[in-house]
Amino acid sequence: MNSRARRVEDRIRELCAEAVEEQNPRQAEMILAELQQAIHQYTQRLRHRAAAVLSGYSNIPLDRRKVPYHRRDRSP
């Protein structure tokens, strides 16, 4: 499964576990850099959602996991 297809939160958890288990300092550094990018992406997403909520914008896209199945876009 492509890591980009997974939710960012899942990728953050995965990277945390990898960083804890990694014995090679150089490899751990690479994992931590990737973790930092994932956290940045997640934070940016939260900022955009917070700005939308605080500005009263009502068309905030729901997270895929929170959208009822019958409301999901099923187009290819």
LUMLUMDREN-2810 file (N, C-alpha, C; in Angstrom, 1 decimal):
<atoms>
<atom><aa>M</aa><ch>A</ch><at>N</at><xx>0.8</xx><yy>-1.2</yy><zz>0.0</zz></atom>
<atom><aa>M</aa><ch>A</ch><at>CA</at><xx>0.0</xx><yy>0.0</yy><zz>0.0</zz></atom>
<atom><aa>M</aa><ch>A</ch><at>C</at><xx>0.9</xx><yy>1.2</yy><zz>0.0</zz></atom>
<atom><aa>N</aa><ch>A</ch><at>N</at><xx>0.6</xx><yy>2.2</yy><zz>-0.8</zz></atom>
<atom><aa>N</aa><ch>A</ch><at>CA</at><xx>1.3</xx><yy>3.4</yy><zz>-0.9</zz></atom>
<atom><aa>N</aa><ch>A</ch><at>C</at><xx>1.1</xx><yy>4.3</yy><zz>0.4</zz></atom>
<atom><aa>S</aa><ch>A</ch><at>N</at><xx>2.2</xx><yy>4.7</yy><zz>0.9</zz></atom>
<atom><aa>S</aa><ch>A</ch><at>CA</at><xx>2.1</xx><yy>5.5</yy><zz>2.2</zz></atom>
<atom><aa>S</aa><ch>A</ch><at>C</at><xx>1.3</xx><yy>6.8</yy><zz>2.0</zz></atom>
<atom><aa>R</aa><ch>A</ch><at>N</at><xx>1.3</xx><yy>7.4</yy><zz>0.8</zz></atom>
<atom><aa>R</aa><ch>A</ch><at>CA</at><xx>0.6</xx><yy>8.6</yy><zz>0.6</zz></atom>
<atom><aa>R</aa><ch>A</ch><at>C</at><xx>-0.9</xx><yy>8.4</yy><zz>0.6</zz></atom>
<atom><aa>A</aa><ch>A</ch><at>N</at><xx>-1.3</xx><yy>7.2</yy><zz>0.4</zz></atom>
<atom><aa>A</aa><ch>A</ch><at>CA</at><xx>-2.8</xx><yy>6.9</yy><zz>0.4</zz></atom>
<atom><aa>A</aa><ch>A</ch><at>C</at><xx>-3.3</xx><yy>6.8</yy><zz>1.8</zz></atom>
<atom><aa>R</aa><ch>A</ch><at>N</at><xx>-2.5</xx><yy>6.5</yy><zz>2.8</zz></atom>
<atom><aa>R</aa><ch>A</ch><at>CA</at><xx>-2.9</xx><yy>6.4</yy><zz>4.1</zz></atom>
<atom><aa>R</aa><ch>A</ch><at>C</at><xx>-3.1</xx><yy>7.8</yy><zz>4.8</zz></atom>
<atom><aa>R</aa><ch>A</ch><at>N</at><xx>-3.9</xx><yy>7.8</yy><zz>5.8</zz></atom>
<atom><aa>R</aa><ch>A</ch><at>CA</at><xx>-4.1</xx><yy>9.0</yy><zz>6.5</zz></atom>
<atom><aa>R</aa><ch>A</ch><at>C</at><xx>-2.8</xx><yy>9.5</yy><zz>7.1</zz></atom>
<atom><aa>V</aa><ch>A</ch><at>N</at><xx>-2.6</xx><yy>10.8</yy><zz>7.2</zz></atom>
<atom><aa>V</aa><ch>A</ch><at>CA</at><xx>-1.4</xx><yy>11.4</yy><zz>7.8</zz></atom>
<atom><aa>V</aa><ch>A</ch><at>C</at><xx>-1.2</xx><yy>10.9</yy><zz>9.2</zz></atom>
<atom><aa>E</aa><ch>A</ch><at>N</at><xx>-2.2</xx><yy>10.8</yy><zz>10.0</zz></atom>
<atom><aa>E</aa><ch>A</ch><at>CA</at><xx>-2.1</xx><yy>10.4</yy><zz>11.4</zz></atom>
<atom><aa>E</aa><ch>A</ch><at>C</at><xx>-1.5</xx><yy>9.0</yy><zz>11.5</zz></atom>
<atom><aa>D</aa><ch>A</ch><at>N</at><xx>-2.0</xx><yy>8.1</yy><zz>10.6</zz></atom>
<atom><aa>D</aa><ch>A</ch><at>CA</at><xx>-1.4</xx><yy>6.7</yy><zz>10.6</zz></atom>
<atom><aa>D</aa><ch>A</ch><at>C</at><xx>0.0</xx><yy>6.7</yy><zz>10.3</zz></atom>
<atom><aa>R</aa><ch>A</ch><at>N</at><xx>0.4</xx><yy>7.6</yy><zz>9.3</zz></atom>
<atom><aa>R</aa><ch>A</ch><at>CA</at><xx>1.8</xx><yy>7.6</yy><zz>8.9</zz></atom>
<atom><aa>R</aa><ch>A</ch><at>C</at><xx>2.7</xx><yy>8.2</yy><zz>10.1</zz></atom>
<atom><aa>I</aa><ch>A</ch><at>N</at><xx>2.2</xx><yy>9.2</yy><zz>10.8</zz></atom>
<atom><aa>I</aa><ch>A</ch><at>CA</at><xx>2.9</xx><yy>9.7</yy><zz>12.0</zz></atom>
<atom><aa>I</aa><ch>A</ch><at>C</at><xx>3.1</xx><yy>8.6</yy><zz>13.0</zz></atom>
<atom><aa>R</aa><ch>A</ch><at>N</at><xx>2.1</xx><yy>7.8</yy><zz>13.3</zz></atom>
<atom><aa>R</aa><ch>A</ch><at>CA</at><xx>2.2</xx><yy>6.8</yy><zz>14.2</zz></atom>
<atom><aa>R</aa><ch>A</ch><at>C</at><xx>3.3</xx><yy>5.7</yy><zz>13.8</zz></atom>
<atom><aa>E</aa><ch>A</ch><at>N</at><xx>3.2</xx><yy>5.4</yy><zz>12.5</zz></atom>
<atom><aa>E</aa><ch>A</ch><at>CA</at><xx>4.1</xx><yy>4.4</yy><zz>11.9</zz></atom>
<atom><aa>E</aa><ch>A</ch><at>C</at><xx>5.6</xx><yy>4.9</yy><zz>12.0</zz></atom>
<atom><aa>L</aa><ch>A</ch><at>N</at><xx>5.8</xx><yy>6.2</yy><zz>11.7</zz></atom>
<atom><aa>L</aa><ch>A</ch><at>CA</at><xx>7.1</xx><yy>6.8</yy><zz>11.8</zz></atom>
<atom><aa>L</aa><ch>A</ch><at>C</at><xx>7.6</xx><yy>6.9</yy><zz>13.2</zz></atom>
<atom><aa>C</aa><ch>A</ch><at>N</at><xx>6.8</xx><yy>7.2</yy><zz>14.1</zz></atom>
<atom><aa>C</aa><ch>A</ch><at>CA</at><xx>7.2</xx><yy>7.2</yy><zz>15.6</zz></atom>
<atom><aa>C</aa><ch>A</ch><at>C</at><xx>7.7</xx><yy>5.8</yy><zz>16.0</zz></atom>
<atom><aa>A</aa><ch>A</ch><at>N</at><xx>6.9</xx><yy>4.8</yy><zz>15.6</zz></atom>
<atom><aa>A</aa><ch>A</ch><at>CA</at><xx>7.3</xx><yy>3.4</yy><zz>16.0</zz></atom>
<atom><aa>A</aa><ch>A</ch><at>C</at><xx>8.7</xx><yy>3.0</yy><zz>15.3</zz></atom>
<atom><aa>E</aa><ch>A</ch><at>N</at><xx>8.8</xx><yy>3.4</yy><zz>14.0</zz></atom>
<atom><aa>E</aa><ch>A</ch><at>CA</at><xx>10.1</xx><yy>3.1</yy><zz>13.3</zz></atom>
<atom><aa>E</aa><ch>A</ch><at>C</at><xx>11.2</xx><yy>3.8</yy><zz>14.0</zz></atom>
<atom><aa>A</aa><ch>A</ch><at>N</at><xx>11.0</xx><yy>5.1</yy><zz>14.4</zz></atom>
<atom><aa>A</aa><ch>A</ch><at>CA</at><xx>12.1</xx><yy>5.9</yy><zz>15.0</zz></atom>
<atom><aa>A</aa><ch>A</ch><at>C</at><xx>12.6</xx><yy>5.3</yy><zz>16.3</zz></atom>
<atom><aa>V</aa><ch>A</ch><at>N</at><xx>11.6</xx><yy>4.8</yy><zz>17.1</zz></atom>
<atom><aa>V</aa><ch>A</ch><at>CA</at><xx>11.9</xx><yy>4.2</yy><zz>18.4</zz></atom>
<atom><aa>V</aa><ch>A</ch><at>C</at><xx>12.7</xx><yy>2.9</yy><zz>18.2</zz></atom>
<atom><aa>E</aa><ch>A</ch><at>N</at><xx>12.4</xx><yy>2.1</yy><zz>17.2</zz></atom>
<atom><aa>E</aa><ch>A</ch><at>CA</at><xx>13.0</xx><yy>0.8</yy><zz>17.0</zz></atom>
<atom><aa>E</aa><ch>A</ch><at>C</at><xx>14.4</xx><yy>0.9</yy><zz>16.2</zz></atom>
<atom><aa>E</aa><ch>A</ch><at>N</at><xx>14.6</xx><yy>2.0</yy><zz>15.5</zz></atom>
<atom><aa>E</aa><ch>A</ch><at>CA</at><xx>15.8</xx><yy>2.1</yy><zz>14.7</zz></atom>
<atom><aa>E</aa><ch>A</ch><at>C</at><xx>17.1</xx><yy>2.2</yy><zz>15.5</zz></atom>
<atom><aa>Q</aa><ch>A</ch><at>N</at><xx>18.0</xx><yy>1.3</yy><zz>15.1</zz></atom>
<atom><aa>Q</aa><ch>A</ch><at>CA</at><xx>19.3</xx><yy>1.3</yy><zz>15.8</zz></atom>
<atom><aa>Q</aa><ch>A</ch><at>C</at><xx>20.4</xx><yy>2.2</yy><zz>15.1</zz></atom>
<atom><aa>N</aa><ch>A</ch><at>N</at><xx>20.3</xx><yy>2.3</yy><zz>13.8</zz></atom>
<atom><aa>N</aa><ch>A</ch><at>CA</at><xx>21.2</xx><yy>3.1</yy><zz>13.1</zz></atom>
<atom><aa>N</aa><ch>A</ch><at>C</at><xx>20.9</xx><yy>4.6</yy><zz>13.2</zz></atom>
<atom><aa>P</aa><ch>A</ch><at>N</at><xx>21.9</xx><yy>5.4</yy><zz>13.7</zz></atom>
<atom><aa>P</aa><ch>A</ch><at>CA</at><xx>21.6</xx><yy>6.8</yy><zz>13.9</zz></atom>
<atom><aa>P</aa><ch>A</ch><at>C</at><xx>21.3</xx><yy>7.5</yy><zz>12.6</zz></atom>
<atom><aa>R</aa><ch>A</ch><at>N</at><xx>22.0</xx><yy>7.2</yy><zz>11.5</zz></atom>
<atom><aa>R</aa><ch>A</ch><at>CA</at><xx>21.7</xx><yy>7.9</yy><zz>10.2</zz></atom>
<atom><aa>R</aa><ch>A</ch><at>C</at><xx>20.3</xx><yy>7.5</yy><zz>9.7</zz></atom>
<atom><aa>Q</aa><ch>A</ch><at>N</at><xx>19.9</xx><yy>6.3</yy><zz>9.9</zz></atom>
<atom><aa>Q</aa><ch>A</ch><at>CA</at><xx>18.6</xx><yy>5.9</yy><zz>9.4</zz></atom>
<atom><aa>Q</aa><ch>A</ch><at>C</at><xx>17.5</xx><yy>6.6</yy><zz>10.3</zz></atom>
<atom><aa>A</aa><ch>A</ch><at>N</at><xx>17.8</xx><yy>6.6</yy><zz>11.6</zz></atom>
<atom><aa>A</aa><ch>A</ch><at>CA</at><xx>16.9</xx><yy>7.3</yy><zz>12.5</zz></atom>
<atom><aa>A</aa><ch>A</ch><at>C</at><xx>16.7</xx><yy>8.7</yy><zz>12.2</zz></atom>
<atom><aa>E</aa><ch>A</ch><at>N</at><xx>17.8</xx><yy>9.4</yy><zz>11.8</zz></atom>
<atom><aa>E</aa><ch>A</ch><at>CA</at><xx>17.7</xx><yy>10.8</yy><zz>11.4</zz></atom>
<atom><aa>E</aa><ch>A</ch><at>C</at><xx>16.8</xx><yy>11.0</yy><zz>10.2</zz></atom>
<atom><aa>M</aa><ch>A</ch><at>N</at><xx>16.9</xx><yy>10.1</yy><zz>9.2</zz></atom>
<atom><aa>M</aa><ch>A</ch><at>CA</at><xx>16.1</xx><yy>10.1</yy><zz>8.0</zz></atom>
<atom><aa>M</aa><ch>A</ch><at>C</at><xx>14.6</xx><yy>9.9</yy><zz>8.4</zz></atom>
<atom><aa>I</aa><ch>A</ch><at>N</at><xx>14.3</xx><yy>9.0</yy><zz>9.3</zz></atom>
<atom><aa>I</aa><ch>A</ch><at>CA</at><xx>13.0</xx><yy>8.7</yy><zz>9.7</zz></atom>
<atom><aa>I</aa><ch>A</ch><at>C</at><xx>12.4</xx><yy>10.0</yy><zz>10.4</zz></atom>
<atom><aa>L</aa><ch>A</ch><at>N</at><xx>13.2</xx><yy>10.6</yy><zz>11.3</zz></atom>
<atom><aa>L</aa><ch>A</ch><at>CA</at><xx>12.8</xx><yy>11.8</yy><zz>12.0</zz></atom>
<atom><aa>L</aa><ch>A</ch><at>C</at><xx>12.5</xx><yy>12.9</yy><zz>11.1</zz></atom>
<atom><aa>A</aa><ch>A</ch><at>N</at><xx>13.3</xx><yy>13.1</yy><zz>10.0</zz></atom>
<atom><aa>A</aa><ch>A</ch><at>CA</at><xx>13.0</xx><yy>14.1</yy><zz>9.0</zz></atom>
<atom><aa>A</aa><ch>A</ch><at>C</at><xx>11.7</xx><yy>13.9</yy><zz>8.3</zz></atom>
<atom><aa>E</aa><ch>A</ch><at>N</at><xx>11.4</xx><yy>12.6</yy><zz>8.0</zz></atom>
<atom><aa>E</aa><ch>A</ch><at>CA</at><xx>10.1</xx><yy>12.3</yy><zz>7.4</zz></atom>
<atom><aa>E</aa><ch>A</ch><at>C</at><xx>9.0</xx><yy>12.5</yy><zz>8.3</zz></atom>
<atom><aa>L</aa><ch>A</ch><at>N</at><xx>9.2</xx><yy>12.2</yy><zz>9.6</zz></atom>
<atom><aa>L</aa><ch>A</ch><at>CA</at><xx>8.2</xx><yy>12.4</yy><zz>10.6</zz></atom>
<atom><aa>L</aa><ch>A</ch><at>C</at><xx>7.9</xx><yy>13.9</yy><zz>10.8</zz></atom>
<atom><aa>Q</aa><ch>A</ch><at>N</at><xx>9.0</xx><yy>14.7</yy><zz>10.7</zz></atom>
<atom><aa>Q</aa><ch>A</ch><at>CA</at><xx>8.8</xx><yy>16.2</yy><zz>10.8</zz></atom>
<atom><aa>Q</aa><ch>A</ch><at>C</at><xx>7.9</xx><yy>16.7</yy><zz>9.7</zz></atom>
<atom><aa>Q</aa><ch>A</ch><at>N</at><xx>8.2</xx><yy>16.2</yy><zz>8.5</zz></atom>
<atom><aa>Q</aa><ch>A</ch><at>CA</at><xx>7.4</xx><yy>16.6</yy><zz>7.3</zz></atom>
<atom><aa>Q</aa><ch>A</ch><at>C</at><xx>5.9</xx><yy>16.2</yy><zz>7.5</zz></atom>
<atom><aa>A</aa><ch>A</ch><at>N</at><xx>5.7</xx><yy>15.0</yy><zz>8.0</zz></atom>
<atom><aa>A</aa><ch>A</ch><at>CA</at><xx>4.3</xx><yy>14.5</yy><zz>8.2</zz></atom>
<atom><aa>A</aa><ch>A</ch><at>C</at><xx>3.6</xx><yy>15.3</yy><zz>9.2</zz></atom>
<atom><aa>I</aa><ch>A</ch><at>N</at><xx>4.3</xx><yy>15.7</yy><zz>10.3</zz></atom>
<atom><aa>I</aa><ch>A</ch><at>CA</at><xx>3.7</xx><yy>16.5</yy><zz>11.3</zz></atom>
<atom><aa>I</aa><ch>A</ch><at>C</at><xx>3.4</xx><yy>17.9</yy><zz>10.8</zz></atom>
<atom><aa>H</aa><ch>A</ch><at>N</at><xx>4.3</xx><yy>18.4</yy><zz>10.0</zz></atom>
<atom><aa>H</aa><ch>A</ch><at>CA</at><xx>4.0</xx><yy>19.7</yy><zz>9.3</zz></atom>
<atom><aa>H</aa><ch>A</ch><at>C</at><xx>2.8</xx><yy>19.7</yy><zz>8.4</zz></atom>
<atom><aa>Q</aa><ch>A</ch><at>N</at><xx>2.7</xx><yy>18.6</yy><zz>7.7</zz></atom>
<atom><aa>Q</aa><ch>A</ch><at>CA</at><xx>1.5</xx><yy>18.5</yy><zz>6.8</zz></atom>
<atom><aa>Q</aa><ch>A</ch><at>C</at><xx>0.2</xx><yy>18.4</yy><zz>7.6</zz></atom>
<atom><aa>Y</aa><ch>A</ch><at>N</at><xx>0.2</xx><yy>17.7</yy><zz>8.7</zz></atom>
<atom><aa>Y</aa><ch>A</ch><at>CA</at><xx>-0.9</xx><yy>17.5</yy><zz>9.6</zz></atom>
<atom><aa>Y</aa><ch>A</ch><at>C</at><xx>-1.3</xx><yy>18.9</yy><zz>10.2</zz></atom>
<atom><aa>T</aa><ch>A</ch><at>N</at><xx>-0.3</xx><yy>19.6</yy><zz>10.7</zz></atom>
<atom><aa>T</aa><ch>A</ch><at>CA</at><xx>-0.5</xx><yy>20.9</yy><zz>11.3</zz></atom>
<atom><aa>T</aa><ch>A</ch><at>C</at><xx>-1.1</xx><yy>21.9</yy><zz>10.3</zz></atom>
<atom><aa>Q</aa><ch>A</ch><at>N</at><xx>-0.6</xx><yy>21.9</yy><zz>9.1</zz></atom>
<atom><aa>Q</aa><ch>A</ch><at>CA</at><xx>-1.1</xx><yy>22.8</yy><zz>8.0</zz></atom>
<atom><aa>Q</aa><ch>A</ch><at>C</at><xx>-2.6</xx><yy>22.5</yy><zz>7.8</zz></atom>
<atom><aa>R</aa><ch>A</ch><at>N</at><xx>-2.9</xx><yy>21.2</yy><zz>7.7</zz></atom>
<atom><aa>R</aa><ch>A</ch><at>CA</at><xx>-4.3</xx><yy>20.8</yy><zz>7.5</zz></atom>
<atom><aa>R</aa><ch>A</ch><at>C</at><xx>-5.2</xx><yy>21.3</yy><zz>8.7</zz></atom>
<atom><aa>L</aa><ch>A</ch><at>N</at><xx>-4.7</xx><yy>21.2</yy><zz>9.9</zz></atom>
<atom><aa>L</aa><ch>A</ch><at>CA</at><xx>-5.5</xx><yy>21.6</yy><zz>11.0</zz></atom>
<atom><aa>L</aa><ch>A</ch><at>C</at><xx>-5.6</xx><yy>23.2</yy><zz>11.0</zz></atom>
<atom><aa>R</aa><ch>A</ch><at>N</at><xx>-4.6</xx><yy>23.9</yy><zz>10.6</zz></atom>
<atom><aa>R</aa><ch>A</ch><at>CA</at><xx>-4.7</xx><yy>25.3</yy><zz>10.5</zz></atom>
<atom><aa>R</aa><ch>A</ch><at>C</at><xx>-5.8</xx><yy>25.7</yy><zz>9.5</zz></atom>
<atom><aa>H</aa><ch>A</ch><at>N</at><xx>-5.8</xx><yy>25.1</yy><zz>8.4</zz></atom>
<atom><aa>H</aa><ch>A</ch><at>CA</at><xx>-6.8</xx><yy>25.4</yy><zz>7.3</zz></atom>
<atom><aa>H</aa><ch>A</ch><at>C</at><xx>-8.2</xx><yy>25.1</yy><zz>7.8</zz></atom>
<atom><aa>R</aa><ch>A</ch><at>N</at><xx>-8.4</xx><yy>24.0</yy><zz>8.5</zz></atom>
<atom><aa>R</aa><ch>A</ch><at>CA</at><xx>-9.7</xx><yy>23.7</yy><zz>9.0</zz></atom>
<atom><aa>R</aa><ch>A</ch><at>C</at><xx>-10.1</xx><yy>24.7</yy><zz>10.1</zz></atom>
<atom><aa>A</aa><ch>A</ch><at>N</at><xx>-9.2</xx><yy>25.0</yy><zz>11.0</zz></atom>
<atom><aa>A</aa><ch>A</ch><at>CA</at><xx>-9.5</xx><yy>26.0</yy><zz>12.1</zz></atom>
<atom><aa>A</aa><ch>A</ch><at>C</at><xx>-9.8</xx><yy>27.4</yy><zz>11.5</zz></atom>
<atom><aa>A</aa><ch>A</ch><at>N</at><xx>-9.1</xx><yy>27.8</yy><zz>10.5</zz></atom>
<atom><aa>A</aa><ch>A</ch><at>CA</at><xx>-9.4</xx><yy>29.1</yy><zz>9.8</zz></atom>
<atom><aa>A</aa><ch>A</ch><at>C</at><xx>-10.8</xx><yy>29.0</yy><zz>9.2</zz></atom>
<atom><aa>A</aa><ch>A</ch><at>N</at><xx>-11.1</xx><yy>27.9</yy><zz>8.6</zz></atom>
<atom><aa>A</aa><ch>A</ch><at>CA</at><xx>-12.4</xx><yy>27.8</yy><zz>7.9</zz></atom>
<atom><aa>A</aa><ch>A</ch><at>C</at><xx>-13.5</xx><yy>27.9</yy><zz>9.0</zz></atom>
<atom><aa>V</aa><ch>A</ch><at>N</at><xx>-13.3</xx><yy>27.2</yy><zz>10.1</zz></atom>
<atom><aa>V</aa><ch>A</ch><at>CA</at><xx>-14.4</xx><yy>27.2</yy><zz>11.2</zz></atom>
<atom><aa>V</aa><ch>A</ch><at>C</at><xx>-14.5</xx><yy>28.6</yy><zz>11.8</zz></atom>
<atom><aa>L</aa><ch>A</ch><at>N</at><xx>-13.4</xx><yy>29.2</yy><zz>12.1</zz></atom>
<atom><aa>L</aa><ch>A</ch><at>CA</at><xx>-13.4</xx><yy>30.5</yy><zz>12.7</zz></atom>
<atom><aa>L</aa><ch>A</ch><at>C</at><xx>-13.9</xx><yy>31.6</yy><zz>11.8</zz></atom>
<atom><aa>S</aa><ch>A</ch><at>N</at><xx>-13.8</xx><yy>31.5</yy><zz>10.5</zz></atom>
<atom><aa>S</aa><ch>A</ch><at>CA</at><xx>-14.3</xx><yy>32.5</yy><zz>9.6</zz></atom>
<atom><aa>S</aa><ch>A</ch><at>C</at><xx>-15.7</xx><yy>32.2</yy><zz>9.2</zz></atom>
<atom><aa>G</aa><ch>A</ch><at>N</at><xx>-16.3</xx><yy>31.1</yy><zz>9.7</zz></atom>
<atom><aa>G</aa><ch>A</ch><at>CA</at><xx>-17.7</xx><yy>30.8</yy><zz>9.4</zz></atom>
<atom><aa>G</aa><ch>A</ch><at>C</at><xx>-17.9</xx><yy>30.2</yy><zz>8.1</zz></atom>
<atom><aa>Y</aa><ch>A</ch><at>N</at><xx>-16.9</xx><yy>29.7</yy><zz>7.4</zz></atom>
<atom><aa>Y</aa><ch>A</ch><at>CA</at><xx>-17.0</xx><yy>29.0</yy><zz>6.1</zz></atom>
<atom><aa>Y</aa><ch>A</ch><at>C</at><xx>-17.7</xx><yy>27.7</yy><zz>6.4</zz></atom>
<atom><aa>S</aa><ch>A</ch><at>N</at><xx>-18.8</xx><yy>27.5</yy><zz>5.8</zz></atom>
<atom><aa>S</aa><ch>A</ch><at>CA</at><xx>-19.6</xx><yy>26.2</yy><zz>6.1</zz></atom>
<atom><aa>S</aa><ch>A</ch><at>C</at><xx>-19.3</xx><yy>25.1</yy><zz>5.2</zz></atom>
<atom><aa>N</aa><ch>A</ch><at>N</at><xx>-18.5</xx><yy>25.3</yy><zz>4.1</zz></atom>
<atom><aa>N</aa><ch>A</ch><at>CA</at><xx>-18.2</xx><yy>24.2</yy><zz>3.2</zz></atom>
<atom><aa>N</aa><ch>A</ch><at>C</at><xx>-16.9</xx><yy>23.5</yy><zz>3.5</zz></atom>
<atom><aa>I</aa><ch>A</ch><at>N</at><xx>-16.7</xx><yy>23.2</yy><zz>4.8</zz></atom>
<atom><aa>I</aa><ch>A</ch><at>CA</at><xx>-15.4</xx><yy>22.5</yy><zz>5.1</zz></atom>
<atom><aa>I</aa><ch>A</ch><at>C</at><xx>-15.5</xx><yy>21.1</yy><zz>4.7</zz></atom>
<atom><aa>P</aa><ch>A</ch><at>N</at><xx>-14.6</xx><yy>20.6</yy><zz>3.9</zz></atom>
<atom><aa>P</aa><ch>A</ch><at>CA</at><xx>-14.6</xx><yy>19.2</yy><zz>3.5</zz></atom>
<atom><aa>P</aa><ch>A</ch><at>C</at><xx>-14.4</xx><yy>18.3</yy><zz>4.8</zz></atom>
<atom><aa>L</aa><ch>A</ch><at>N</at><xx>-15.3</xx><yy>17.3</yy><zz>4.9</zz></atom>
<atom><aa>L</aa><ch>A</ch><at>CA</at><xx>-15.2</xx><yy>16.4</yy><zz>6.0</zz></atom>
<atom><aa>L</aa><ch>A</ch><at>C</at><xx>-14.0</xx><yy>15.4</yy><zz>5.7</zz></atom>
<atom><aa>D</aa><ch>A</ch><at>N</at><xx>-13.4</xx><yy>14.9</yy><zz>6.8</zz></atom>
<atom><aa>D</aa><ch>A</ch><at>CA</at><xx>-12.4</xx><yy>13.8</yy><zz>6.6</zz></atom>
<atom><aa>D</aa><ch>A</ch><at>C</at><xx>-13.1</xx><yy>12.6</yy><zz>6.0</zz></atom>
<atom><aa>R</aa><ch>A</ch><at>N</at><xx>-12.4</xx><yy>11.9</yy><zz>5.2</zz></atom>
<atom><aa>R</aa><ch>A</ch><at>CA</at><xx>-13.0</xx><yy>10.7</yy><zz>4.5</zz></atom>
<atom><aa>R</aa><ch>A</ch><at>C</at><xx>-13.6</xx><yy>9.7</yy><zz>5.5</zz></atom>
<atom><aa>R</aa><ch>A</ch><at>N</at><xx>-12.9</xx><yy>9.6</yy><zz>6.6</zz></atom>
<atom><aa>R</aa><ch>A</ch><at>CA</at><xx>-13.3</xx><yy>8.6</yy><zz>7.6</zz></atom>
<atom><aa>R</aa><ch>A</ch><at>C</at><xx>-14.6</xx><yy>9.0</yy><zz>8.3</zz></atom>
<atom><aa>K</aa><ch>A</ch><at>N</at><xx>-15.0</xx><yy>10.3</yy><zz>8.2</zz></atom>
<atom><aa>K</aa><ch>A</ch><at>CA</at><xx>-16.2</xx><yy>10.8</yy><zz>8.9</zz></atom>
<atom><aa>K</aa><ch>A</ch><at>C</at><xx>-17.4</xx><yy>11.0</yy><zz>8.0</zz></atom>
<atom><aa>V</aa><ch>A</ch><at>N</at><xx>-17.2</xx><yy>10.9</yy><zz>6.7</zz></atom>
<atom><aa>V</aa><ch>A</ch><at>CA</at><xx>-18.2</xx><yy>11.1</yy><zz>5.8</zz></atom>
<atom><aa>V</aa><ch>A</ch><at>C</at><xx>-19.1</xx><yy>9.8</yy><zz>5.7</zz></atom>
<atom><aa>P</aa><ch>A</ch><at>N</at><xx>-20.4</xx><yy>9.9</yy><zz>5.9</zz></atom>
<atom><aa>P</aa><ch>A</ch><at>CA</at><xx>-21.2</xx><yy>8.7</yy><zz>5.7</zz></atom>
<atom><aa>P</aa><ch>A</ch><at>C</at><xx>-21.0</xx><yy>8.1</yy><zz>4.3</zz></atom>
<atom><aa>Y</aa><ch>A</ch><at>N</at><xx>-21.1</xx><yy>6.8</yy><zz>4.2</zz></atom>
<atom><aa>Y</aa><ch>A</ch><at>CA</at><xx>-20.8</xx><yy>6.1</yy><zz>3.0</zz></atom>
<atom><aa>Y</aa><ch>A</ch><at>C</at><xx>-21.7</xx><yy>6.6</yy><zz>1.9</zz></atom>
<atom><aa>H</aa><ch>A</ch><at>N</at><xx>-23.0</xx><yy>6.9</yy><zz>2.2</zz></atom>
<atom><aa>H</aa><ch>A</ch><at>CA</at><xx>-23.9</xx><yy>7.3</yy><zz>1.1</zz></atom>
<atom><aa>H</aa><ch>A</ch><at>C</at><xx>-23.6</xx><yy>8.7</yy><zz>0.6</zz></atom>
<atom><aa>R</aa><ch>A</ch><at>N</at><xx>-22.8</xx><yy>9.5</yy><zz>1.3</zz></atom>
<atom><aa>R</aa><ch>A</ch><at>CA</at><xx>-22.4</xx><yy>10.8</yy><zz>0.9</zz></atom>
<atom><aa>R</aa><ch>A</ch><at>C</at><xx>-21.1</xx><yy>10.9</yy><zz>0.2</zz></atom>
<atom><aa>R</aa><ch>A</ch><at>N</at><xx>-20.3</xx><yy>9.8</yy><zz>0.1</zz></atom>
<atom><aa>R</aa><ch>A</ch><at>CA</at><xx>-19.0</xx><yy>9.8</yy><zz>-0.5</zz></atom>
<atom><aa>R</aa><ch>A</ch><at>C</at><xx>-19.2</xx><yy>9.9</yy><zz>-2.0</zz></atom>
<atom><aa>D</aa><ch>A</ch><at>N</at><xx>-18.3</xx><yy>10.6</yy><zz>-2.7</zz></atom>
<atom><aa>D</aa><ch>A</ch><at>CA</at><xx>-18.2</xx><yy>10.7</yy><zz>-4.1</zz></atom>
<atom><aa>D</aa><ch>A</ch><at>C</at><xx>-17.7</xx><yy>9.4</yy><zz>-4.7</zz></atom>
<atom><aa>R</aa><ch>A</ch><at>N</at><xx>-18.6</xx><yy>8.8</yy><zz>-5.5</zz></atom>
<atom><aa>R</aa><ch>A</ch><at>CA</at><xx>-18.2</xx><yy>7.4</yy><zz>-6.0</zz></atom>
<atom><aa>R</aa><ch>A</ch><at>C</at><xx>-17.8</xx><yy>7.5</yy><zz>-7.4</zz></atom>
<atom><aa>S</aa><ch>A</ch><at>N</at><xx>-17.5</xx><yy>8.7</yy><zz>-7.9</zz></atom>
<atom><aa>S</aa><ch>A</ch><at>CA</at><xx>-17.1</xx><yy>8.8</yy><zz>-9.3</zz></atom>
<atom><aa>S</aa><ch>A</ch><at>C</at><xx>-15.6</xx><yy>8.4</yy><zz>-9.5</zz></atom>
<atom><aa>P</aa><ch>A</ch><at>N</at><xx>-15.3</xx><yy>7.8</yy><zz>-10.6</zz></atom>
<atom><aa>P</aa><ch>A</ch><at>CA</at><xx>-13.9</xx><yy>7.3</yy><zz>-10.8</zz></atom>
<atom><aa>P</aa><ch>A</ch><at>C</at><xx>-12.9</xx><yy>8.3</yy><zz>-11.0</zz></atom>
</atoms>
